[in-house]
Amino acid sequence: MNMIWVFNRMIGMPRVAAIEHPFGRPFGDEGDAETQRAVLAAALGVFAKAGKPGDVEHLPFVWHQDPKETKWHPPVPSPIMAMFKKRKSGS
């Protein structure tokens, strides 16, 4: 699964279930188990039926907020992103 499916096609990912959800939340919002299950089932369906390397299928899910209002990055960076940020700043 990926939110930047074009990049995956360029580097040769074998199969992609593309979704336009915010980074860090490809399966949906925290606590939204119904959407998370639906996205997971749809992604597994893509991987089960993908016919050849390079297949990209766009999942039919739409984020619940307008893109201009959506915070695409989580408020707290993941540990690895925090480490990269720390290295970049030289701290």
HTML snippet that shows the backbone in 3Dmol.js (N, CA, C, O; Angstrom):
<script src="https://3Dmol.org/build/3Dmol-min.js"></script>
<div id="view" style="width:600px;height:400px;position:relative"></div>
<script>
const pdb = `
ATOM      1  N   MET A   1       0.846  -1.179   0.000  1.00  0.00           N
ATOM      2  CA  MET A   1       0.000   0.000   0.000  1.00  0.00           C
ATOM      3  C   MET A   1       0.877   1.222   0.000  1.00  0.00           C
ATOM      4  O   MET A   1       1.929   1.266   0.638  1.00  0.00           O
ATOM      5  N   ASN A   2       0.421   2.208  -0.728  1.00  0.00           N
ATOM      6  CA  ASN A   2       1.224   3.414  -0.757  1.00  0.00           C
ATOM      7  C   ASN A   2       0.397   4.614  -1.164  1.00  0.00           C
ATOM      8  O   ASN A   2      -0.553   4.506  -1.939  1.00  0.00           O
ATOM      9  N   MET A   3       0.783   5.771  -0.619  1.00  0.00           N
ATOM     10  CA  MET A   3       0.122   7.023  -0.962  1.00  0.00           C
ATOM     11  C   MET A   3       0.851   7.731  -2.102  1.00  0.00           C
ATOM     12  O   MET A   3       0.308   8.669  -2.687  1.00  0.00           O
ATOM     13  N   ILE A   4       2.061   7.304  -2.424  1.00  0.00           N
ATOM     14  CA  ILE A   4       2.827   7.915  -3.503  1.00  0.00           C
ATOM     15  C   ILE A   4       3.076   6.831  -4.557  1.00  0.00           C
ATOM     16  O   ILE A   4       4.215   6.427  -4.791  1.00  0.00           O
ATOM     17  N   TRP A   5       2.022   6.382  -5.170  1.00  0.00           N
ATOM     18  CA  TRP A   5       2.093   5.245  -6.091  1.00  0.00           C
ATOM     19  C   TRP A   5       2.956   5.507  -7.309  1.00  0.00           C
ATOM     20  O   TRP A   5       3.558   4.573  -7.837  1.00  0.00           O
ATOM     21  N   VAL A   6       3.037   6.751  -7.776  1.00  0.00           N
ATOM     22  CA  VAL A   6       3.844   7.060  -8.958  1.00  0.00           C
ATOM     23  C   VAL A   6       5.311   6.729  -8.680  1.00  0.00           C
ATOM     24  O   VAL A   6       5.997   6.168  -9.535  1.00  0.00           O
ATOM     25  N   PHE A   7       5.787   7.077  -7.486  1.00  0.00           N
ATOM     26  CA  PHE A   7       7.157   6.771  -7.098  1.00  0.00           C
ATOM     27  C   PHE A   7       7.388   5.261  -7.107  1.00  0.00           C
ATOM     28  O   PHE A   7       8.422   4.793  -7.582  1.00  0.00           O
ATOM     29  N   ASN A   8       6.436   4.510  -6.589  1.00  0.00           N
ATOM     30  CA  ASN A   8       6.581   3.056  -6.561  1.00  0.00           C
ATOM     31  C   ASN A   8       6.708   2.482  -7.956  1.00  0.00           C
ATOM     32  O   ASN A   8       7.480   1.550  -8.178  1.00  0.00           O
ATOM     33  N   ARG A   9       5.964   3.025  -8.888  1.00  0.00           N
ATOM     34  CA  ARG A   9       6.053   2.546 -10.274  1.00  0.00           C
ATOM     35  C   ARG A   9       7.455   2.835 -10.827  1.00  0.00           C
ATOM     36  O   ARG A   9       8.009   2.008 -11.550  1.00  0.00           O
ATOM     37  N   MET A  10       8.032   3.993 -10.499  1.00  0.00           N
ATOM     38  CA  MET A  10       9.354   4.359 -11.007  1.00  0.00           C
ATOM     39  C   MET A  10      10.444   3.429 -10.479  1.00  0.00           C
ATOM     40  O   MET A  10      11.383   3.109 -11.208  1.00  0.00           O
ATOM     41  N   ILE A  11      10.334   2.988  -9.220  1.00  0.00           N
ATOM     42  CA  ILE A  11      11.385   2.144  -8.645  1.00  0.00           C
ATOM     43  C   ILE A  11      11.093   0.658  -8.810  1.00  0.00           C
ATOM     44  O   ILE A  11      11.889  -0.180  -8.387  1.00  0.00           O
ATOM     45  N   GLY A  12       9.966   0.326  -9.416  1.00  0.00           N
ATOM     46  CA  GLY A  12       9.695  -1.060  -9.746  1.00  0.00           C
ATOM     47  C   GLY A  12       9.022  -1.881  -8.664  1.00  0.00           C
ATOM     48  O   GLY A  12       9.272  -3.082  -8.564  1.00  0.00           O
ATOM     49  N   MET A  13       8.180  -1.273  -7.857  1.00  0.00           N
ATOM     50  CA  MET A  13       7.427  -2.047  -6.863  1.00  0.00           C
ATOM     51  C   MET A  13       6.573  -3.072  -7.606  1.00  0.00           C
ATOM     52  O   MET A  13       6.001  -2.751  -8.647  1.00  0.00           O
ATOM     53  N   PRO A  14       6.479  -4.277  -7.101  1.00  0.00           N
ATOM     54  CA  PRO A  14       5.772  -5.314  -7.839  1.00  0.00           C
ATOM     55  C   PRO A  14       4.272  -5.080  -7.984  1.00  0.00           C
ATOM     56  O   PRO A  14       3.724  -5.289  -9.066  1.00  0.00           O
ATOM     57  N   ARG A  15       3.613  -4.662  -6.945  1.00  0.00           N
ATOM     58  CA  ARG A  15       2.173  -4.412  -6.987  1.00  0.00           C
ATOM     59  C   ARG A  15       1.861  -3.308  -5.994  1.00  0.00           C
ATOM     60  O   ARG A  15       2.479  -3.232  -4.932  1.00  0.00           O
ATOM     61  N   VAL A  16       0.905  -2.451  -6.331  1.00  0.00           N
ATOM     62  CA  VAL A  16       0.592  -1.330  -5.451  1.00  0.00           C
ATOM     63  C   VAL A  16      -0.915  -1.188  -5.304  1.00  0.00           C
ATOM     64  O   VAL A  16      -1.654  -1.179  -6.288  1.00  0.00           O
ATOM     65  N   ALA A  17      -1.348  -1.079  -4.067  1.00  0.00           N
ATOM     66  CA  ALA A  17      -2.711  -0.660  -3.756  1.00  0.00           C
ATOM     67  C   ALA A  17      -2.576   0.815  -3.392  1.00  0.00           C
ATOM     68  O   ALA A  17      -2.116   1.153  -2.301  1.00  0.00           O
ATOM     69  N   ALA A  18      -2.976   1.685  -4.306  1.00  0.00           N
ATOM     70  CA  ALA A  18      -2.795   3.129  -4.117  1.00  0.00           C
ATOM     71  C   ALA A  18      -3.977   3.705  -3.355  1.00  0.00           C
ATOM     72  O   ALA A  18      -5.128   3.341  -3.596  1.00  0.00           O
ATOM     73  N   ILE A  19      -3.675   4.606  -2.434  1.00  0.00           N
ATOM     74  CA  ILE A  19      -4.734   5.253  -1.658  1.00  0.00           C
ATOM     75  C   ILE A  19      -4.312   6.692  -1.380  1.00  0.00           C
ATOM     76  O   ILE A  19      -3.142   6.957  -1.103  1.00  0.00           O
ATOM     77  N   GLU A  20      -5.245   7.602  -1.454  1.00  0.00           N
ATOM     78  CA  GLU A  20      -4.940   9.003  -1.196  1.00  0.00           C
ATOM     79  C   GLU A  20      -5.434   9.371   0.199  1.00  0.00           C
ATOM     80  O   GLU A  20      -6.440  10.056   0.378  1.00  0.00           O
ATOM     81  N   HIS A  21      -4.686   8.888   1.162  1.00  0.00           N
ATOM     82  CA  HIS A  21      -4.924   9.190   2.573  1.00  0.00           C
ATOM     83  C   HIS A  21      -3.684   9.886   3.100  1.00  0.00           C
ATOM     84  O   HIS A  21      -2.623   9.792   2.483  1.00  0.00           O
ATOM     85  N   PRO A  22      -3.787  10.584   4.228  1.00  0.00           N
ATOM     86  CA  PRO A  22      -2.616  11.279   4.782  1.00  0.00           C
ATOM     87  C   PRO A  22      -1.496  10.317   5.159  1.00  0.00           C
ATOM     88  O   PRO A  22      -1.739   9.154   5.482  1.00  0.00           O
ATOM     89  N   PHE A  23      -0.267  10.820   5.111  1.00  0.00           N
ATOM     90  CA  PHE A  23       0.882  10.033   5.525  1.00  0.00           C
ATOM     91  C   PHE A  23       0.701   9.583   6.966  1.00  0.00           C
ATOM     92  O   PHE A  23       0.242  10.346   7.816  1.00  0.00           O
ATOM     93  N   GLY A  24       1.062   8.353   7.226  1.00  0.00           N
ATOM     94  CA  GLY A  24       0.939   7.804   8.568  1.00  0.00           C
ATOM     95  C   GLY A  24      -0.455   7.272   8.873  1.00  0.00           C
ATOM     96  O   GLY A  24      -0.675   6.676   9.928  1.00  0.00           O
ATOM     97  N   ARG A  25      -1.399   7.484   7.955  1.00  0.00           N
ATOM     98  CA  ARG A  25      -2.767   7.014   8.180  1.00  0.00           C
ATOM     99  C   ARG A  25      -3.353   6.365   6.915  1.00  0.00           C
ATOM    100  O   ARG A  25      -4.478   6.683   6.529  1.00  0.00           O
ATOM    101  N   PRO A  26      -2.612   5.469   6.273  1.00  0.00           N
ATOM    102  CA  PRO A  26      -3.142   4.891   5.040  1.00  0.00           C
ATOM    103  C   PRO A  26      -4.407   4.075   5.256  1.00  0.00           C
ATOM    104  O   PRO A  26      -5.212   3.925   4.337  1.00  0.00           O
ATOM    105  N   PHE A  27      -4.588   3.550   6.451  1.00  0.00           N
ATOM    106  CA  PHE A  27      -5.771   2.732   6.710  1.00  0.00           C
ATOM    107  C   PHE A  27      -6.933   3.524   7.292  1.00  0.00           C
ATOM    108  O   PHE A  27      -8.031   2.985   7.431  1.00  0.00           O
ATOM    109  N   GLY A  28      -6.720   4.777   7.633  1.00  0.00           N
ATOM    110  CA  GLY A  28      -7.787   5.599   8.194  1.00  0.00           C
ATOM    111  C   GLY A  28      -7.377   6.230   9.501  1.00  0.00           C
ATOM    112  O   GLY A  28      -6.243   6.087   9.958  1.00  0.00           O
ATOM    113  N   ASP A  29      -8.322   6.931  10.090  1.00  0.00           N
ATOM    114  CA  ASP A  29      -8.056   7.612  11.357  1.00  0.00           C
ATOM    115  C   ASP A  29      -7.881   6.621  12.498  1.00  0.00           C
ATOM    116  O   ASP A  29      -8.383   5.497  12.462  1.00  0.00           O
ATOM    117  N   GLU A  30      -7.155   7.074  13.508  1.00  0.00           N
ATOM    118  CA  GLU A  30      -6.989   6.295  14.725  1.00  0.00           C
ATOM    119  C   GLU A  30      -8.367   6.034  15.332  1.00  0.00           C
ATOM    120  O   GLU A  30      -9.171   6.952  15.490  1.00  0.00           O
ATOM    121  N   GLY A  31      -8.621   4.794  15.664  1.00  0.00           N
ATOM    122  CA  GLY A  31      -9.890   4.429  16.293  1.00  0.00           C
ATOM    123  C   GLY A  31     -11.019   4.133  15.322  1.00  0.00           C
ATOM    124  O   GLY A  31     -12.099   3.730  15.754  1.00  0.00           O
ATOM    125  N   ASP A  32     -10.810   4.318  14.035  1.00  0.00           N
ATOM    126  CA  ASP A  32     -11.853   4.053  13.035  1.00  0.00           C
ATOM    127  C   ASP A  32     -11.683   2.638  12.490  1.00  0.00           C
ATOM    128  O   ASP A  32     -11.252   2.441  11.354  1.00  0.00           O
ATOM    129  N   ALA A  33     -12.029   1.665  13.320  1.00  0.00           N
ATOM    130  CA  ALA A  33     -11.813   0.261  12.978  1.00  0.00           C
ATOM    131  C   ALA A  33     -12.587  -0.164  11.732  1.00  0.00           C
ATOM    132  O   ALA A  33     -12.104  -0.997  10.964  1.00  0.00           O
ATOM    133  N   GLU A  34     -13.761   0.385  11.522  1.00  0.00           N
ATOM    134  CA  GLU A  34     -14.565   0.009  10.355  1.00  0.00           C
ATOM    135  C   GLU A  34     -13.838   0.357   9.051  1.00  0.00           C
ATOM    136  O   GLU A  34     -13.735  -0.477   8.152  1.00  0.00           O
ATOM    137  N   THR A  35     -13.337   1.591   8.955  1.00  0.00           N
ATOM    138  CA  THR A  35     -12.599   2.000   7.760  1.00  0.00           C
ATOM    139  C   THR A  35     -11.295   1.223   7.638  1.00  0.00           C
ATOM    140  O   THR A  35     -10.918   0.818   6.538  1.00  0.00           O
ATOM    141  N   GLN A  36     -10.605   1.011   8.748  1.00  0.00           N
ATOM    142  CA  GLN A  36      -9.347   0.278   8.719  1.00  0.00           C
ATOM    143  C   GLN A  36      -9.546  -1.134   8.180  1.00  0.00           C
ATOM    144  O   GLN A  36      -8.751  -1.607   7.367  1.00  0.00           O
ATOM    145  N   ARG A  37     -10.591  -1.802   8.621  1.00  0.00           N
ATOM    146  CA  ARG A  37     -10.884  -3.160   8.110  1.00  0.00           C
ATOM    147  C   ARG A  37     -11.212  -3.128   6.620  1.00  0.00           C
ATOM    148  O   ARG A  37     -10.755  -3.984   5.863  1.00  0.00           O
ATOM    149  N   ALA A  38     -11.992  -2.153   6.206  1.00  0.00           N
ATOM    150  CA  ALA A  38     -12.389  -2.057   4.796  1.00  0.00           C
ATOM    151  C   ALA A  38     -11.180  -1.801   3.905  1.00  0.00           C
ATOM    152  O   ALA A  38     -11.056  -2.412   2.844  1.00  0.00           O
ATOM    153  N   VAL A  39     -10.290  -0.908   4.320  1.00  0.00           N
ATOM    154  CA  VAL A  39      -9.096  -0.611   3.533  1.00  0.00           C
ATOM    155  C   VAL A  39      -8.187  -1.840   3.474  1.00  0.00           C
ATOM    156  O   VAL A  39      -7.663  -2.174   2.412  1.00  0.00           O
ATOM    157  N   LEU A  40      -8.002  -2.503   4.596  1.00  0.00           N
ATOM    158  CA  LEU A  40      -7.161  -3.704   4.625  1.00  0.00           C
ATOM    159  C   LEU A  40      -7.726  -4.781   3.698  1.00  0.00           C
ATOM    160  O   LEU A  40      -6.982  -5.387   2.927  1.00  0.00           O
ATOM    161  N   ALA A  41      -9.032  -5.021   3.770  1.00  0.00           N
ATOM    162  CA  ALA A  41      -9.654  -6.034   2.907  1.00  0.00           C
ATOM    163  C   ALA A  41      -9.485  -5.670   1.430  1.00  0.00           C
ATOM    164  O   ALA A  41      -9.192  -6.536   0.606  1.00  0.00           O
ATOM    165  N   ALA A  42      -9.668  -4.398   1.100  1.00  0.00           N
ATOM    166  CA  ALA A  42      -9.512  -3.957  -0.291  1.00  0.00           C
ATOM    167  C   ALA A  42      -8.065  -4.130  -0.758  1.00  0.00           C
ATOM    168  O   ALA A  42      -7.825  -4.570  -1.882  1.00  0.00           O
ATOM    169  N   ALA A  43      -7.106  -3.786   0.096  1.00  0.00           N
ATOM    170  CA  ALA A  43      -5.693  -3.932  -0.272  1.00  0.00           C
ATOM    171  C   ALA A  43      -5.334  -5.395  -0.476  1.00  0.00           C
ATOM    172  O   ALA A  43      -4.647  -5.736  -1.439  1.00  0.00           O
ATOM    173  N   LEU A  44      -5.785  -6.250   0.408  1.00  0.00           N
ATOM    174  CA  LEU A  44      -5.513  -7.680   0.250  1.00  0.00           C
ATOM    175  C   LEU A  44      -6.138  -8.211  -1.037  1.00  0.00           C
ATOM    176  O   LEU A  44      -5.571  -9.084  -1.693  1.00  0.00           O
ATOM    177  N   GLY A  45      -7.300  -7.687  -1.393  1.00  0.00           N
ATOM    178  CA  GLY A  45      -7.940  -8.072  -2.649  1.00  0.00           C
ATOM    179  C   GLY A  45      -7.100  -7.687  -3.856  1.00  0.00           C
ATOM    180  O   GLY A  45      -6.996  -8.450  -4.817  1.00  0.00           O
ATOM    181  N   VAL A  46      -6.503  -6.505  -3.805  1.00  0.00           N
ATOM    182  CA  VAL A  46      -5.620  -6.065  -4.896  1.00  0.00           C
ATOM    183  C   VAL A  46      -4.442  -7.021  -5.027  1.00  0.00           C
ATOM    184  O   VAL A  46      -4.110  -7.458  -6.129  1.00  0.00           O
ATOM    185  N   PHE A  47      -3.820  -7.341  -3.914  1.00  0.00           N
ATOM    186  CA  PHE A  47      -2.633  -8.185  -3.950  1.00  0.00           C
ATOM    187  C   PHE A  47      -2.980  -9.610  -4.386  1.00  0.00           C
ATOM    188  O   PHE A  47      -2.166 -10.282  -5.019  1.00  0.00           O
ATOM    189  N   ALA A  48      -4.162 -10.061  -4.054  1.00  0.00           N
ATOM    190  CA  ALA A  48      -4.581 -11.413  -4.438  1.00  0.00           C
ATOM    191  C   ALA A  48      -4.836 -11.528  -5.935  1.00  0.00           C
ATOM    192  O   ALA A  48      -4.596 -12.585  -6.521  1.00  0.00           O
ATOM    193  N   LYS A  49      -5.319 -10.459  -6.564  1.00  0.00           N
ATOM    194  CA  LYS A  49      -5.680 -10.559  -7.981  1.00  0.00           C
ATOM    195  C   LYS A  49      -4.716  -9.853  -8.933  1.00  0.00           C
ATOM    196  O   LYS A  49      -4.901  -9.917 -10.149  1.00  0.00           O
ATOM    197  N   ALA A  50      -3.696  -9.184  -8.406  1.00  0.00           N
ATOM    198  CA  ALA A  50      -2.744  -8.477  -9.280  1.00  0.00           C
ATOM    199  C   ALA A  50      -2.129  -9.484 -10.245  1.00  0.00           C
ATOM    200  O   ALA A  50      -1.585 -10.506  -9.828  1.00  0.00           O
ATOM    201  N   GLY A  51      -2.221  -9.189 -11.518  1.00  0.00           N
ATOM    202  CA  GLY A  51      -1.797 -10.135 -12.525  1.00  0.00           C
ATOM    203  C   GLY A  51      -0.328 -10.142 -12.862  1.00  0.00           C
ATOM    204  O   GLY A  51       0.226 -11.176 -13.233  1.00  0.00           O
ATOM    205  N   LYS A  52       0.311  -8.987 -12.734  1.00  0.00           N
ATOM    206  CA  LYS A  52       1.716  -8.918 -13.157  1.00  0.00           C
ATOM    207  C   LYS A  52       2.444  -7.840 -12.356  1.00  0.00           C
ATOM    208  O   LYS A  52       1.814  -6.946 -11.791  1.00  0.00           O
ATOM    209  N   PRO A  53       3.764  -7.930 -12.312  1.00  0.00           N
ATOM    210  CA  PRO A  53       4.533  -6.881 -11.639  1.00  0.00           C
ATOM    211  C   PRO A  53       4.224  -5.516 -12.250  1.00  0.00           C
ATOM    212  O   PRO A  53       4.075  -5.382 -13.464  1.00  0.00           O
ATOM    213  N   GLY A  54       4.132  -4.525 -11.398  1.00  0.00           N
ATOM    214  CA  GLY A  54       3.851  -3.168 -11.850  1.00  0.00           C
ATOM    215  C   GLY A  54       2.385  -2.799 -11.813  1.00  0.00           C
ATOM    216  O   GLY A  54       2.033  -1.645 -12.061  1.00  0.00           O
ATOM    217  N   ASP A  55       1.514  -3.762 -11.506  1.00  0.00           N
ATOM    218  CA  ASP A  55       0.086  -3.448 -11.417  1.00  0.00           C
ATOM    219  C   ASP A  55      -0.166  -2.430 -10.311  1.00  0.00           C
ATOM    220  O   ASP A  55       0.351  -2.562  -9.202  1.00  0.00           O
ATOM    221  N   VAL A  56      -0.960  -1.423 -10.622  1.00  0.00           N
ATOM    222  CA  VAL A  56      -1.367  -0.406  -9.648  1.00  0.00           C
ATOM    223  C   VAL A  56      -2.879  -0.338  -9.694  1.00  0.00           C
ATOM    224  O   VAL A  56      -3.470  -0.152 -10.758  1.00  0.00           O
ATOM    225  N   GLU A  57      -3.501  -0.488  -8.539  1.00  0.00           N
ATOM    226  CA  GLU A  57      -4.947  -0.325  -8.465  1.00  0.00           C
ATOM    227  C   GLU A  57      -5.240   0.735  -7.413  1.00  0.00           C
ATOM    228  O   GLU A  57      -4.709   0.690  -6.303  1.00  0.00           O
ATOM    229  N   HIS A  58      -6.087   1.687  -7.775  1.00  0.00           N
ATOM    230  CA  HIS A  58      -6.469   2.753  -6.856  1.00  0.00           C
ATOM    231  C   HIS A  58      -7.661   2.283  -6.030  1.00  0.00           C
ATOM    232  O   HIS A  58      -8.694   1.891  -6.572  1.00  0.00           O
ATOM    233  N   LEU A  59      -7.500   2.330  -4.724  1.00  0.00           N
ATOM    234  CA  LEU A  59      -8.589   1.935  -3.834  1.00  0.00           C
ATOM    235  C   LEU A  59      -9.649   3.030  -3.838  1.00  0.00           C
ATOM    236  O   LEU A  59      -9.329   4.207  -4.003  1.00  0.00           O
ATOM    237  N   PRO A  60     -10.912   2.646  -3.657  1.00  0.00           N
ATOM    238  CA  PRO A  60     -12.015   3.608  -3.803  1.00  0.00           C
ATOM    239  C   PRO A  60     -12.326   4.436  -2.564  1.00  0.00           C
ATOM    240  O   PRO A  60     -13.471   4.844  -2.372  1.00  0.00           O
ATOM    241  N   PHE A  61     -11.344   4.690  -1.731  1.00  0.00           N
ATOM    242  CA  PHE A  61     -11.593   5.418  -0.483  1.00  0.00           C
ATOM    243  C   PHE A  61     -11.239   6.893  -0.634  1.00  0.00           C
ATOM    244  O   PHE A  61     -10.243   7.242  -1.268  1.00  0.00           O
ATOM    245  N   VAL A  62     -12.051   7.737  -0.055  1.00  0.00           N
ATOM    246  CA  VAL A  62     -11.846   9.186  -0.104  1.00  0.00           C
ATOM    247  C   VAL A  62     -11.685   9.676   1.331  1.00  0.00           C
ATOM    248  O   VAL A  62     -12.483   9.339   2.205  1.00  0.00           O
ATOM    249  N   TRP A  63     -10.651  10.470   1.563  1.00  0.00           N
ATOM    250  CA  TRP A  63     -10.427  11.013   2.903  1.00  0.00           C
ATOM    251  C   TRP A  63     -11.587  11.930   3.274  1.00  0.00           C
ATOM    252  O   TRP A  63     -12.143  12.610   2.412  1.00  0.00           O
ATOM    253  N   HIS A  64     -11.946  11.951   4.532  1.00  0.00           N
ATOM    254  CA  HIS A  64     -13.140  12.658   5.000  1.00  0.00           C
ATOM    255  C   HIS A  64     -12.997  14.171   5.101  1.00  0.00           C
ATOM    256  O   HIS A  64     -13.973  14.859   5.400  1.00  0.00           O
ATOM    257  N   GLN A  65     -11.804  14.703   4.858  1.00  0.00           N
ATOM    258  CA  GLN A  65     -11.601  16.151   4.900  1.00  0.00           C
ATOM    259  C   GLN A  65     -11.105  16.635   3.546  1.00  0.00           C
ATOM    260  O   GLN A  65     -10.505  15.881   2.780  1.00  0.00           O
ATOM    261  N   ASP A  66     -11.363  17.890   3.269  1.00  0.00           N
ATOM    262  CA  ASP A  66     -10.833  18.520   2.070  1.00  0.00           C
ATOM    263  C   ASP A  66      -9.306  18.511   2.174  1.00  0.00           C
ATOM    264  O   ASP A  66      -8.766  18.780   3.246  1.00  0.00           O
ATOM    265  N   PRO A  67      -8.604  18.208   1.081  1.00  0.00           N
ATOM    266  CA  PRO A  67      -7.136  18.174   1.145  1.00  0.00           C
ATOM    267  C   PRO A  67      -6.510  19.441   1.716  1.00  0.00           C
ATOM    268  O   PRO A  67      -5.481  19.361   2.387  1.00  0.00           O
ATOM    269  N   LYS A  68      -7.100  20.604   1.472  1.00  0.00           N
ATOM    270  CA  LYS A  68      -6.534  21.850   1.999  1.00  0.00           C
ATOM    271  C   LYS A  68      -6.644  21.934   3.520  1.00  0.00           C
ATOM    272  O   LYS A  68      -5.892  22.677   4.150  1.00  0.00           O
ATOM    273  N   GLU A  69      -7.560  21.191   4.109  1.00  0.00           N
ATOM    274  CA  GLU A  69      -7.758  21.218   5.560  1.00  0.00           C
ATOM    275  C   GLU A  69      -7.109  20.032   6.261  1.00  0.00           C
ATOM    276  O   GLU A  69      -7.036  20.000   7.490  1.00  0.00           O
ATOM    277  N   THR A  70      -6.645  19.070   5.498  1.00  0.00           N
ATOM    278  CA  THR A  70      -6.081  17.850   6.067  1.00  0.00           C
ATOM    279  C   THR A  70      -4.644  18.068   6.482  1.00  0.00           C
ATOM    280  O   THR A  70      -3.848  18.644   5.740  1.00  0.00           O
ATOM    281  N   LYS A  71      -4.323  17.605   7.666  1.00  0.00           N
ATOM    282  CA  LYS A  71      -2.937  17.597   8.125  1.00  0.00           C
ATOM    283  C   LYS A  71      -2.351  16.271   7.627  1.00  0.00           C
ATOM    284  O   LYS A  71      -2.667  15.208   8.162  1.00  0.00           O
ATOM    285  N   TRP A  72      -1.503  16.339   6.609  1.00  0.00           N
ATOM    286  CA  TRP A  72      -1.011  15.139   5.941  1.00  0.00           C
ATOM    287  C   TRP A  72       0.085  14.432   6.713  1.00  0.00           C
ATOM    288  O   TRP A  72       0.391  13.275   6.428  1.00  0.00           O
ATOM    289  N   HIS A  73       0.675  15.098   7.676  1.00  0.00           N
ATOM    290  CA  HIS A  73       1.714  14.459   8.480  1.00  0.00           C
ATOM    291  C   HIS A  73       1.221  14.373   9.917  1.00  0.00           C
ATOM    292  O   HIS A  73       0.522  15.271  10.386  1.00  0.00           O
ATOM    293  N   PRO A  74       1.578  13.297  10.623  1.00  0.00           N
ATOM    294  CA  PRO A  74       1.148  13.176  12.015  1.00  0.00           C
ATOM    295  C   PRO A  74       1.743  14.298  12.869  1.00  0.00           C
ATOM    296  O   PRO A  74       2.824  14.801  12.564  1.00  0.00           O
ATOM    297  N   PRO A  75       1.043  14.692  13.937  1.00  0.00           N
ATOM    298  CA  PRO A  75       1.535  15.798  14.775  1.00  0.00           C
ATOM    299  C   PRO A  75       2.864  15.492  15.456  1.00  0.00           C
ATOM    300  O   PRO A  75       3.659  16.401  15.696  1.00  0.00           O
ATOM    301  N   VAL A  76       3.112  14.225  15.767  1.00  0.00           N
ATOM    302  CA  VAL A  76       4.368  13.819  16.389  1.00  0.00           C
ATOM    303  C   VAL A  76       5.089  12.924  15.388  1.00  0.00           C
ATOM    304  O   VAL A  76       4.534  11.910  14.963  1.00  0.00           O
ATOM    305  N   PRO A  77       6.317  13.278  15.003  1.00  0.00           N
ATOM    306  CA  PRO A  77       7.017  12.453  14.015  1.00  0.00           C
ATOM    307  C   PRO A  77       7.336  11.073  14.565  1.00  0.00           C
ATOM    308  O   PRO A  77       7.508  10.891  15.770  1.00  0.00           O
ATOM    309  N   SER A  78       7.412  10.113  13.665  1.00  0.00           N
ATOM    310  CA  SER A  78       7.791   8.758  14.065  1.00  0.00           C
ATOM    311  C   SER A  78       9.220   8.795  14.601  1.00  0.00           C
ATOM    312  O   SER A  78       9.962   9.731  14.304  1.00  0.00           O
ATOM    313  N   PRO A  79       9.617   7.791  15.387  1.00  0.00           N
ATOM    314  CA  PRO A  79      10.981   7.793  15.937  1.00  0.00           C
ATOM    315  C   PRO A  79      12.064   7.929  14.873  1.00  0.00           C
ATOM    316  O   PRO A  79      13.054   8.627  15.092  1.00  0.00           O
ATOM    317  N   ILE A  80      11.894   7.277  13.730  1.00  0.00           N
ATOM    318  CA  ILE A  80      12.935   7.364  12.710  1.00  0.00           C
ATOM    319  C   ILE A  80      12.991   8.765  12.102  1.00  0.00           C
ATOM    320  O   ILE A  80      14.076   9.260  11.798  1.00  0.00           O
ATOM    321  N   MET A  81      11.828   9.413  11.921  1.00  0.00           N
ATOM    322  CA  MET A  81      11.833  10.778  11.383  1.00  0.00           C
ATOM    323  C   MET A  81      12.444  11.746  12.392  1.00  0.00           C
ATOM    324  O   MET A  81      13.151  12.677  12.007  1.00  0.00           O
ATOM    325  N   ALA A  82      12.179  11.536  13.666  1.00  0.00           N
ATOM    326  CA  ALA A  82      12.776  12.382  14.701  1.00  0.00           C
ATOM    327  C   ALA A  82      14.301  12.235  14.686  1.00  0.00           C
ATOM    328  O   ALA A  82      15.028  13.212  14.869  1.00  0.00           O
ATOM    329  N   MET A  83      14.778  11.002  14.465  1.00  0.00           N
ATOM    330  CA  MET A  83      16.218  10.756  14.403  1.00  0.00           C
ATOM    331  C   MET A  83      16.839  11.481  13.201  1.00  0.00           C
ATOM    332  O   MET A  83      17.889  12.109  13.329  1.00  0.00           O
ATOM    333  N   PHE A  84      16.185  11.391  12.031  1.00  0.00           N
ATOM    334  CA  PHE A  84      16.690  12.078  10.838  1.00  0.00           C
ATOM    335  C   PHE A  84      16.727  13.590  11.053  1.00  0.00           C
ATOM    336  O   PHE A  84      17.683  14.262  10.665  1.00  0.00           O
ATOM    337  N   LYS A  85      15.672  14.112  11.676  1.00  0.00           N
ATOM    338  CA  LYS A  85      15.598  15.557  11.918  1.00  0.00           C
ATOM    339  C   LYS A  85      16.731  15.982  12.867  1.00  0.00           C
ATOM    340  O   LYS A  85      17.352  17.028  12.682  1.00  0.00           O
ATOM    341  N   LYS A  86      16.978  15.167  13.863  1.00  0.00           N
ATOM    342  CA  LYS A  86      18.031  15.469  14.839  1.00  0.00           C
ATOM    343  C   LYS A  86      19.401  15.451  14.139  1.00  0.00           C
ATOM    344  O   LYS A  86      20.230  16.330  14.374  1.00  0.00           O
ATOM    345  N   ARG A  87      19.631  14.457  13.286  1.00  0.00           N
ATOM    346  CA  ARG A  87      20.912  14.376  12.560  1.00  0.00           C
ATOM    347  C   ARG A  87      21.091  15.564  11.625  1.00  0.00           C
ATOM    348  O   ARG A  87      22.187  16.113  11.512  1.00  0.00           O
ATOM    349  N   LYS A  88      20.004  15.962  10.951  1.00  0.00           N
ATOM    350  CA  LYS A  88      20.085  17.076  10.011  1.00  0.00           C
ATOM    351  C   LYS A  88      20.445  18.379  10.719  1.00  0.00           C
ATOM    352  O   LYS A  88      21.217  19.186  10.201  1.00  0.00           O
ATOM    353  N   SER A  89      19.873  18.576  11.917  1.00  0.00           N
ATOM    354  CA  SER A  89      20.142  19.816  12.640  1.00  0.00           C
ATOM    355  C   SER A  89      21.495  19.791  13.354  1.00  0.00           C
ATOM    356  O   SER A  89      21.976  20.824  13.820  1.00  0.00           O
ATOM    357  N   GLY A  90      22.109  18.595  13.436  1.00  0.00           N
ATOM    358  CA  GLY A  90      23.410  18.485  14.069  1.00  0.00           C
ATOM    359  C   GLY A  90      23.368  18.386  15.578  1.00  0.00           C
ATOM    360  O   GLY A  90      24.400  18.485  16.241  1.00  0.00           O
ATOM    361  N   SER A  91      22.168  18.190  16.128  1.00  0.00           N
ATOM    362  CA  SER A  91      22.049  18.100  17.589  1.00  0.00           C
ATOM    363  C   SER A  91      22.501  16.755  18.106  1.00  0.00           C
ATOM    364  O   SER A  91      22.466  16.514  19.312  1.00  0.00           O
TER     365      SER A  91
END
`;
const viewer = $3Dmol.createViewer("view");
viewer.addModel(pdb, "pdb");
viewer.setStyle({}, {cartoon: {color: "spectrum"}});
viewer.zoomTo();
viewer.render();
</script>
